[in-house]
Amino acid sequence: MRSHHNEKLASVIEHELNLILVRDFNFGGAIVTILDATVSKDNLKARVRLGIIPYIKEVEAFMEIKKREREIRHKILKNTRLRAVPKLFFEIVQEQKTETA
């Protein structure tokens, strides 16, 4: 169970990251959503789970986010009242493809 502080920090990171991705990124036809953000107990690491559609543009969009990670952390820090932003670890969540008959 996460503490209230960790939940609040994860919520702030998720909200700000959503705003940054919408405002400052152009993924060329891909839709990137933040599914979940979790923060470690020591507040040094944050794991952000991403959903990227379509599958073909997944790697390209993910690499763009990874390339601009420092910029993202700086913008989160600038737009919030946090003293320090945890190191962000992004991961892609792949949905199981189901066929409908």
Backbone hydrogen bonds, N-H to C=O, Kabsch-Sander energy under -0.5 kcal/mol:
donor,donor_aa,acceptor,acceptor_aa,energy
7,E,3,S,-2.2
8,K,4,H,-2.4
9,L,5,H,-2.5
10,A,6,N,-2.5
11,S,7,E,-2.2
12,V,8,K,-2.4
13,I,9,L,-2.4
14,E,10,A,-2.5
15,H,11,S,-2.5
16,E,12,V,-2.6
17,L,13,I,-2.5
18,N,14,E,-2.0
19,L,15,H,-2.0
20,I,16,E,-2.4
21,L,17,L,-2.7
22,V,18,N,-2.0
23,R,19,L,-2.5
24,D,20,I,-2.9
25,F,21,L,-0.8
30,A,27,F,-0.6
31,I,53,I,-3.8
32,V,30,A,-0.6
33,T,31,I,-0.5
33,T,51,G,-2.8
35,L,33,T,-0.7
35,L,49,R,-2.6
36,D,49,R,-1.2
38,T,47,R,-2.4
40,S,45,K,-2.9
43,N,40,S,-1.6
46,A,87,K,-3.0
47,R,38,T,-2.8
48,V,46,A,-0.6
48,V,89,F,-2.9
49,R,36,D,-2.9
49,R,47,R,-0.5
50,L,48,V,-0.5
50,L,91,E,-3.2
51,G,33,T,-2.7
53,I,31,I,-2.4
57,K,54,P,-1.0
58,E,55,Y,-1.3
61,A,57,K,-2.4
62,F,58,E,-2.4
63,M,59,V,-2.6
64,E,60,E,-1.7
65,I,61,A,-1.9
66,K,62,F,-2.6
67,K,63,M,-2.5
68,R,64,E,-1.3
69,E,66,K,-1.3
72,I,68,R,-2.2
73,R,69,E,-2.6
74,H,70,R,-2.3
75,K,71,E,-2.3
76,I,72,I,-2.4
77,L,73,R,-2.3
78,K,74,H,-2.4
79,N,75,K,-2.2
80,T,76,I,-0.9
80,T,77,L,-0.5
87,K,44,L,-2.7
89,F,46,A,-3.0
90,F,88,L,-0.5
91,E,48,V,-2.1
93,V,50,L,-3.1
94,Q,92,I,-0.6
95,E,93,V,-0.6
98,T,96,Q,-0.5
